[in-house]
Amino acid sequence: MSELAKRHCVPCHGGVPRVRGAEIETLMEQLNDWEVVAEQHLLKSFEFKNFRDALVFVNRVGEVAEAEGHHPDISFGWGYAHVKIYTHAIDGLSESDFILAARIDAL
């Protein structure tokens, strides 16, 4: 488990500076196969054997998200789930996004 996964998300109501550049690169070193898109959000696709396994995963992500008070955008179907994470209040990346991604990696 990465050090990020041991931390908890901090609620953001705006006014927090976005994470950019070298700081993103440093945080990405603690994640597994996430993609940074335009320094605006994190994206990762997961593959499963069937719909039920995808649903179980999505529900586990939902439990983590609720516990952290930080909610990703999730789409899923037979054999896949796509997770998109960003801080809506700043329309970009905050440290909490990387924490949530690390916690999802730890599932």
C-alpha positions as a printed Julia matrix, in Angstrom:
107×3 Matrix{Float64}:
   0.0     0.0     0.0
   1.42    3.4    -0.95
   1.81    6.24    1.5
  -0.98    8.06   -0.37
  -3.37    5.17    0.23
  -2.82    5.51    3.99
  -4.02    9.12    3.93
  -7.54   10.53    3.76
  -9.13   13.01    1.41
  -9.66   16.59    2.54
 -12.98   18.17    1.54
 -12.55   20.96   -1.0
 -15.02   23.79   -1.41
 -12.89   25.79   -3.83
 -10.03   28.18   -3.31
  -7.49   25.34   -3.2
  -4.71   25.6    -5.77
  -4.67   22.94   -8.46
  -1.88   20.36   -8.47
   0.26   20.84  -11.6
   3.49   19.92  -13.34
   6.23   18.33  -11.26
   3.9    17.85   -8.29
   1.65   15.68  -10.48
   4.64   13.62  -11.59
   5.7    13.03   -7.97
   2.21   11.93   -6.93
   1.81    9.7   -10.0
   4.8     7.65   -8.86
   2.59    6.27   -6.08
  -0.25    5.19   -8.4
  -0.67    2.13  -10.61
  -1.48    2.78  -14.27
  -3.58    5.91  -13.88
  -3.53    8.46  -16.69
  -3.42   12.23  -16.18
  -5.56   13.97  -18.78
  -4.7    17.6   -19.52
  -3.68   18.15  -15.87
  -7.44   18.2   -15.22
  -8.39   14.66  -14.16
  -7.17   11.13  -13.48
  -8.51    8.26  -15.55
  -8.17    4.51  -15.24
  -9.92    1.57  -16.88
 -10.38   -1.75  -15.13
 -11.21   -5.08  -16.79
 -13.27   -7.91  -15.32
 -14.5   -11.36  -16.32
 -18.16  -10.36  -16.35
 -20.76   -7.81  -15.35
 -21.09   -9.05  -11.76
 -17.36   -8.62  -11.05
 -17.47   -5.09  -12.5
 -20.49   -4.27  -10.34
 -18.81   -5.62   -7.19
 -15.77   -3.44   -7.93
 -17.89   -0.34   -8.58
 -19.72   -0.88   -5.28
 -16.38   -1.19   -3.44
 -15.17    2.05   -5.06
 -18.46    3.64   -4.01
 -17.91    2.62   -0.39
 -14.41    4.14   -0.41
 -15.73    7.3    -2.06
 -18.49    7.7     0.51
 -16.08    7.12    3.4
 -13.71    9.74    1.98
 -16.41   12.22    0.97
 -14.77   12.41   -2.45
 -16.72   11.01   -5.38
 -15.36    9.9    -8.76
 -17.26    9.62  -12.0
 -17.7     5.92  -12.78
 -19.05    4.2   -15.87
 -19.21    0.43  -16.16
 -20.71   -2.45  -18.05
 -20.0    -6.05  -18.92
 -16.34   -6.66  -18.1
 -15.17   -3.09  -17.53
 -15.25   -0.02  -15.29
 -13.86    3.42  -16.06
 -13.03    5.71  -13.14
 -12.48    9.45  -13.6
 -11.33   11.52  -10.62
 -11.01   15.26  -10.23
 -11.98   17.91   -7.74
 -15.19   19.42   -9.05
 -14.91   22.59   -6.92
 -11.69   23.62   -8.69
 -12.34   21.8   -12.0
  -8.93   20.21  -11.76
  -6.64   18.04   -9.69
  -6.06   18.33   -5.96
  -3.98   16.09   -3.72
  -7.19   14.36   -2.59
  -7.68   13.05   -6.13
  -4.4    11.18   -5.91
  -5.27    9.9    -2.44
  -8.58    8.52   -3.71
  -6.85    6.91   -6.71
  -4.32    5.25   -4.39
  -7.11    3.99   -2.13
  -8.87    2.52   -5.19
  -5.58    0.87   -6.22
  -5.46   -0.75   -2.77
  -8.84   -2.48   -3.22
